[in-house]
């Protein structure tokens, strides 16, 4: 059994917010398990894989092996920490730091050319500045290394460092930052890929991003559970009809 504990109050607040938005909550599922529904393959689950969801405030970890979930963990760092580092290091407002991260950020300085430049907004109404993009990367790389080292410590503490035969799958908005997969490969010495939602029809172009892994996974998980319940109900109904038919045959024989 794998037990995950959490705050009852936080759970109830989230459910209440969603209900008030006009959406009925059918069930609650741990975030890592939902994301895995969208981005992991059956082979990865079987051989052993670590799913890393880099969100805004936290980075969530889930380890799968032999087709099942074996471990979950949380590192209290995420994309907002990268943004704050940029705001402090480049002396720019938080909203502009977020835009700079999305537009020009790179977590591995060796991927940035020495002649590349970026324009950074200033505080207090001062004019924007032009500086090397390498400076931005040198701010982001230590934070990325800190996040992945904390994840590696969690994996080793749980005893699964030799079980990740399929490597790591990165998802969440933080996985979109350039250089994240490459620096993770250097730290873990394992294959790393970004997780994009698979087996999704209709709005494929709109949700084809690691940042939509959890949302798509929630829909897929709910659909799978609904189909299983329908199959069980159909099985019970069919069994009931067969039982009535057999009873009729027995009555005709006896």
C-alpha positions in Angstrom: 0.0 0.0 0.0 1.2 3.5 -0.8 -0.2 6.1 1.5 -0.1 9.8 0.7 -1.1 12.3 3.4 -2.2 15.9 3.0 -4.1 18.8 4.5 -7.9 18.1 4.7 -8.5 21.9 4.8 -6.5 22.5 1.6 -8.3 19.6 -0.2 -11.7 20.9 0.8 -10.8 24.5 -0.2 -9.8 23.3 -3.7 -12.9 21.2 -4.1 -15.1 24.2 -3.0 -13.4 26.5 -5.4 -13.9 24.2 -8.4 -17.5 23.5 -7.4 -18.2 27.3 -7.2 -16.7 27.7 -10.7 -19.5 25.5 -11.9 -17.6 22.2 -12.3 -18.6 19.2 -10.3 -15.7 17.3 -8.6 -16.0 13.6 -9.2 -12.9 12.5 -7.2 -9.5 13.7 -5.9 -6.2 12.2 -7.2 -2.6 12.9 -6.3 -1.0 15.2 -8.9 1.9 13.0 -9.9 -0.5 10.1 -10.7 -2.6 12.3 -12.9 0.3 13.6 -14.8 1.6 10.1 -15.4 -1.6 9.2 -17.2 -0.8 11.7 -19.9 3.0 11.4 -20.5 4.3 8.0 -19.4 4.3 4.9 -21.6 3.6 1.4 -20.4 7.2 0.3 -21.1 8.5 3.2 -18.9 6.2 2.2 -16.1 7.3 -1.4 -16.3 11.1 -0.9 -16.6 11.3 1.9 -14.0 11.0 5.7 -14.5 11.0 8.9 -12.4 8.3 11.4 -13.3 9.4 15.0 -12.4 6.7 17.7 -12.5 8.3 21.1 -12.2 5.5 23.4 -11.1 5.4 27.0 -9.9 6.0 26.5 -6.2 7.1 22.9 -6.0 8.7 20.1 -8.0 6.9 16.8 -7.6 8.4 13.4 -8.0 6.9 10.0 -8.7 8.7 6.7 -9.2 7.1 3.9 -11.2 8.4 0.3 -11.5 6.8 -3.0 -12.6 3.8 -1.0 -13.8 3.0 0.5 -10.4 3.6 3.6 -8.4 6.3 3.0 -5.7 7.3 6.3 -4.4 6.2 10.0 -4.3 8.1 13.0 -3.1 8.1 16.8 -3.2 10.9 19.3 -3.5 9.9 22.8 -2.2 11.3 24.6 -5.2 9.8 25.4 -8.6 9.5 27.9 -11.4 8.7 30.8 -9.1 12.1 30.4 -7.5 13.8 30.8 -10.9 11.7 34.0 -11.5 12.7 35.4 -8.1 16.4 34.7 -8.8 16.1 36.6 -12.1 14.3 39.5 -10.4 17.0 39.9 -7.7 20.0 39.1 -10.0 19.0 41.4 -12.8 17.2 44.0 -10.7 14.0 43.8 -12.7 10.3 43.6 -11.6 8.8 40.1 -11.0 6.4 40.2 -14.0 9.3 41.2 -16.3 11.5 38.6 -14.8 8.9 35.9 -15.6 8.7 37.2 -19.2 12.5 37.2 -19.5 12.6 33.6 -18.2 10.1 32.4 -20.7 11.5 34.3 -23.6 15.3 34.0 -23.1 16.0 31.7 -20.2 18.4 28.8 -20.4 19.4 26.6 -17.4 22.7 25.5 -18.9 25.1 28.3 -19.7 27.2 26.2 -22.1 24.2 26.2 -24.5 24.3 30.0 -24.8 26.5 31.8 -27.2 28.8 34.5 -25.9 27.5 37.1 -28.4 23.8 36.6 -27.5 22.2 39.6 -25.8 18.8 40.3 -24.1 16.9 43.4 -23.2 16.0 43.6 -19.5 13.5 46.0 -18.0 14.6 48.2 -15.0 12.8 49.2 -11.9 11.8 52.8 -10.9 11.1 53.9 -14.4 14.7 53.6 -15.5 15.4 52.7 -19.1 15.8 49.1 -20.2 19.3 47.6 -20.3 21.0 45.4 -22.8 23.1 42.6 -21.4 24.6 39.2 -22.2 22.2 36.3 -22.2 25.0 34.3 -20.6 24.5 36.3 -17.4 20.8 35.2 -17.3 21.9 31.6 -17.8 24.4 31.8 -15.0 21.6 33.0 -12.7 19.3 30.1 -13.6 21.8 27.2 -13.7 22.6 27.1 -10.0 18.9 27.0 -9.1 18.4 24.2 -11.7 21.3 22.2 -10.2 19.9 22.7 -6.7 16.5 21.3 -7.8 17.9 18.3 -9.5 20.4 17.5 -6.7 17.5 17.7 -4.2 15.5 15.2 -6.4 18.5 12.9 -6.6 18.9 13.0 -2.8 15.2 12.1 -2.5 15.6 9.2 -5.0 18.6 7.8 -3.2 17.0 8.2 0.2 14.1 6.1 -1.0 16.5 3.5 -2.5 15.5 3.7 -6.1 18.7 5.1 -7.7 19.3 1.8 -9.5 15.7 1.2 -10.6 15.3 4.0 -13.1 16.1 2.0 -16.2 13.9 4.3 -18.4 15.4 7.4 -16.9 13.5 10.6 -16.2 10.5 12.3 -17.7 10.1 16.0 -17.1 6.8 17.8 -17.3 5.1 20.9 -15.9 5.8 24.5 -17.0 9.3 24.4 -15.6 10.2 21.6 -18.0 9.9 24.1 -20.9 12.9 26.1 -19.8 15.7 25.5 -22.2 18.5 23.4 -20.9 16.6 21.7 -18.1 16.7 18.2 -19.8 20.4 18.6 -20.6 21.4 19.6 -17.1 19.3 16.8 -15.7 21.1 14.3 -17.9 24.4 15.6 -16.5 23.4 15.3 -12.9 21.5 11.9 -13.0 23.6 10.3 -15.8 20.3 8.9 -17.1 18.3 9.5 -20.2 15.9 12.4 -19.8 13.0 13.5 -22.0 10.2 16.1 -21.8 6.8 14.6 -21.3 4.2 15.6 -23.8 0.5 14.4 -23.5 0.0 11.4 -25.8 -3.1 9.7 -27.2 -5.1 12.9 -27.1 -7.5 13.8 -29.8 -9.4 17.0 -30.7 -7.5 19.8 -29.0 -4.1 18.2 -29.6 -2.4 21.4 -30.8 -3.6 23.3 -27.8 -2.5 20.9 -25.1 0.7 19.5 -26.7 3.0 20.9 -24.0 4.5 19.5 -20.8 2.7 22.2 -18.9 -0.7 20.5 -19.7 0.4 17.1 -18.4 -1.6 17.2 -15.2 -4.8 18.7 -16.8 -4.8 16.1 -19.6 -4.0 13.4 -17.2 -7.0 14.3 -15.0 -9.3 14.0 -17.9 -7.8 10.7 -19.1 -7.9 9.3 -15.6 -11.5 10.2 -15.1 -12.4 8.7 -18.5 -10.6 5.5 -17.7 -12.4 5.1 -14.3 -15.7 5.9 -16.0 -15.2 3.2 -18.6 -14.2 0.7 -16.0 -17.3 1.4 -14.0 -19.4 1.1 -17.2 -17.8 -2.2 -18.0 -18.5 -3.5 -14.5 -22.1 -2.4 -14.7 -22.4 -4.0 -18.1 -20.9 -7.2 -16.8 -23.3 -7.4 -13.8 -26.2 -6.7 -16.1 -25.1 -9.4 -18.6 -24.6 -11.8 -15.7 -28.0 -11.1 -14.4 -29.6 -11.8 -17.7 -27.7 -15.0 -18.1 -28.7 -16.1 -14.6 -32.4 -15.5 -15.4 -32.0 -17.5 -18.7 -30.4 -20.4 -16.9 -33.2 -20.3 -14.3 -35.8 -20.6 -17.1 -33.9 -23.5 -18.5 -33.8 -25.3 -15.2 -37.5 -24.7 -14.7 -38.2 -26.2 -18.1 -36.1 -29.3 -17.4 -37.5 -29.9 -14.0 
